[in-house]
Amino acid sequence: MTEKSKYDEHCLSPETVSAEAADRAVKKVFAILGVDVDRPESVEEFRADLRFGRKLRKIADHGTLAFIGVVAAALAAAVWAGIVSNISGGK
């Protein structure tokens, strides 16, 4: 057996190395976020937190839209009251 063939037997393929590196990177990122990817309940809790955040964002978007609508209606009522007041001579 040549020196090169001994070396090749102990080497990992580039695909294996890159897959292991990606797995380690993903685990590290999720660990920073406080999620243990090896525990399904931890991952499910993280997913529930994301869903809750999405619901909160949608509610806030609707609340903002409602607030803008109320402000626009109040402005329109004030303008209309001013027009009516000017037409009736301020009485």
Sequence and secondary structure as in RCSB ss.txt:
>XXXX:A:sequence
MTEKSKYDEHCLSPETVSAEAADRAVKKVFAILGVDVDRPESVEEFRADLRFGRKLRKIADHGTLAFIGVVAAAL
AAAVWAGIVSNISGGK
>XXXX:A:secstr
  HHHHHHHH   HHHHHHHHHHHHHHHHHHHTT  TT HHHHHHHHHHHHHHHHHHHHHHHHHHHHHHHHHHHH
HHHHHHHHHHHHTT  
